[in-house]
Amino acid sequence: MPNHLLIYVIVGLNALSQALLIWRFKLSDTAKLVFCGLTIGIPITVSLVMRMLVATGILHNRVAEQVGYEHAVTMVASMLLIGGPWLVTVSAVFYRQKQRAINVQRVST
């Protein structure tokens, strides 16, 4: 399998595993759908944007031929592909903790 397809498989499996983890959280159905949608949507959006930038010629498709700003855009996109689903998972954990604190505060008053 070519390397560029393996990257998509890795990114997809990462997003899927994070979405499954979020789905197991005790959140409302709406919050689950929003967080899971973000987990899967961020890598898809970044991939499509990068493909469009390469197809239009704004970015070189080979990293060795890229200049400074192109390399920076590629690095940020790479970080978002892997780190985006993780950031959404972390924010889902914080959201759940906040909801739990609000519920405890309501019960105690």
C-alpha positions as CSV (number, residue, x, y, z in Angstrom):
1,M,0.0,0.0,0.0
2,P,1.4,3.4,-0.9
3,N,2.6,5.7,1.9
4,H,0.0,8.4,1.3
5,L,-2.8,5.9,1.7
6,L,-1.2,4.5,4.9
7,I,-1.3,8.0,6.4
8,Y,-5.0,8.3,5.7
9,V,-5.6,4.9,7.3
10,I,-3.6,5.9,10.4
11,V,-5.4,9.2,10.7
12,G,-8.8,7.6,10.1
13,L,-8.2,4.9,12.8
14,N,-7.0,7.6,15.2
15,A,-10.2,9.6,14.6
16,L,-12.4,6.5,14.9
17,S,-10.8,5.4,18.2
18,Q,-11.2,8.9,19.7
19,A,-14.8,9.0,18.5
20,L,-15.5,5.6,20.1
21,L,-13.8,6.8,23.3
22,I,-16.0,10.0,23.3
23,W,-19.1,7.9,22.6
24,R,-18.5,5.9,25.8
25,F,-18.5,9.1,28.0
26,K,-21.6,9.8,30.0
27,L,-22.7,12.9,28.0
28,S,-26.0,14.0,26.4
29,D,-26.7,12.6,23.0
30,T,-26.3,16.1,21.5
31,A,-22.9,16.6,23.1
32,K,-21.8,13.1,22.0
33,L,-22.8,13.9,18.4
34,V,-21.0,17.3,18.4
35,F,-17.8,15.9,19.9
36,C,-17.8,12.8,17.6
37,G,-18.5,15.0,14.6
38,L,-15.6,17.3,15.5
39,T,-13.4,14.3,16.0
40,I,-14.1,12.9,12.6
41,G,-14.6,16.3,10.8
42,I,-11.3,17.9,11.7
43,P,-9.1,15.4,9.9
44,I,-11.4,15.2,6.9
45,T,-11.5,19.0,6.6
46,V,-7.7,19.3,7.0
47,S,-7.1,16.6,4.4
48,L,-9.5,18.2,1.9
49,V,-8.0,21.6,2.4
50,M,-4.4,20.3,1.9
51,R,-5.5,18.4,-1.2
52,M,-7.1,21.5,-2.6
53,L,-3.9,23.6,-1.8
54,V,-1.8,21.0,-3.6
55,A,-4.2,20.7,-6.5
56,T,-4.3,24.4,-7.1
57,G,-0.5,24.7,-6.9
58,I,-0.4,26.9,-3.8
59,L,1.6,24.2,-2.1
60,H,4.2,21.8,-3.6
61,N,3.2,18.2,-3.2
62,R,6.8,17.2,-2.2
63,V,8.1,18.4,1.1
64,A,11.6,18.7,-0.2
65,E,10.5,21.4,-2.7
66,Q,8.5,23.4,-0.2
67,V,9.6,26.9,0.9
68,G,9.3,28.2,4.5
69,Y,5.6,29.1,4.6
70,E,4.6,26.0,2.7
71,H,6.6,23.9,5.2
72,A,4.9,25.7,8.1
73,V,1.4,25.1,6.6
74,T,2.3,21.4,6.1
75,M,3.5,21.0,9.7
76,V,0.4,22.7,11.2
77,A,-1.8,20.5,9.0
78,S,0.1,17.4,10.1
79,M,-0.3,18.3,13.8
80,L,-4.1,18.9,13.3
81,L,-4.5,15.5,11.5
82,I,-3.2,13.6,14.5
83,G,-3.7,16.1,17.3
84,G,-7.2,17.4,16.3
85,P,-9.1,14.3,17.5
86,W,-7.0,14.2,20.7
87,L,-7.8,17.9,21.4
88,V,-11.5,17.2,21.0
89,T,-11.3,14.2,23.3
90,V,-9.6,16.3,26.0
91,S,-12.2,19.0,25.6
92,A,-14.9,16.4,25.9
93,V,-13.3,15.2,29.2
94,F,-13.3,18.8,30.5
95,Y,-16.9,19.3,29.4
96,R,-17.9,16.2,31.3
97,Q,-16.1,17.4,34.4
98,K,-17.8,20.8,34.1
99,Q,-21.2,19.2,33.7
100,R,-20.6,16.9,36.7
101,A,-19.6,20.0,38.8
102,I,-22.7,21.8,37.8
103,N,-24.9,18.8,38.7
104,V,-23.2,18.5,42.1
105,Q,-23.7,22.2,42.7
106,R,-27.4,21.9,41.9
107,V,-27.9,19.0,44.2
108,S,-26.1,20.6,47.1
109,T,-28.2,23.9,46.9
